[in-house]
Amino acid sequence: MGENGDPHFRQKVLKKLTPTVLSMYKKLSPHELLEVSYLMEYQSAAMLSMIAKWYANDKDLPTEQFLELLLAVTTNGVQCELSKYRR
C-alpha cells in the first residue's frame, strides 16, 4: 500500500459504483452509456484528488467547509466556482 494509500482505490470505487449509476440510465444507447462512464471517471478522479489533497494538507479547511466546496464544485462545475474569486 505505501504512505499514499491504495493506488487502485479510485478504480475499486468506480467498479462498485458504475453499475448502480448506469442503472439509472437504462434508456440510453450504448454510445451514450459510454459517454456517461467517461463523465463518471472524470468526476470520481476530481473528487478523490480533492479529498487526497485535503488529507495531505492535514485537513487545512474545516470539514464542513471542505464538504461544501466539494458539493459546490460537483454541482456547479469548476468554472462557476472559480468565477467567485475573480476580482
BELHUVEN-V696420 format. One record per residue. N is the residue number from 1. RES is the residue in three letters. PSI is psi as a letter, one per 40 degrees, with the letter a starting at -180 (NA if undefined). Layout:
N_RES_PSI / N_RES_PSI
//
This chain:
1_MET_d / 2_GLY_i / 3_GLU_e / 4_ASN_e / 5_GLY_a / 6_ASP_h / 7_PRO_e / 8_HIS_e / 9_PHE_d / 10_ARG_d / 11_GLN_d / 12_LYS_d / 13_VAL_d / 14_LEU_d / 15_LYS_d / 16_LYS_d / 17_LEU_d / 18_THR_d / 19_PRO_d / 20_THR_d / 21_VAL_d / 22_LEU_d / 23_SER_d / 24_MET_e / 25_TYR_f / 26_LYS_d / 27_LYS_e / 28_LEU_i / 29_SER_i / 30_PRO_d / 31_HIS_d / 32_GLU_d / 33_LEU_d / 34_LEU_d / 35_GLU_d / 36_VAL_d / 37_SER_d / 38_TYR_d / 39_LEU_d / 40_MET_d / 41_GLU_d / 42_TYR_d / 43_GLN_d / 44_SER_d / 45_ALA_d / 46_ALA_d / 47_MET_d / 48_LEU_d / 49_SER_d / 50_MET_d / 51_ILE_d / 52_ALA_d / 53_LYS_d / 54_TRP_d / 55_TYR_d / 56_ALA_d / 57_ASN_f / 58_ASP_f / 59_LYS_f / 60_ASP_e / 61_LEU_i / 62_PRO_i / 63_THR_d / 64_GLU_d / 65_GLN_d / 66_PHE_d / 67_LEU_d / 68_GLU_d / 69_LEU_d / 70_LEU_d / 71_LEU_d / 72_ALA_d / 73_VAL_d / 74_THR_d / 75_THR_d / 76_ASN_e / 77_GLY_i / 78_VAL_d / 79_GLN_d / 80_CYS_d / 81_GLU_d / 82_LEU_d / 83_SER_d / 84_LYS_e / 85_TYR_e / 86_ARG_h / 87_ARG_NA
//
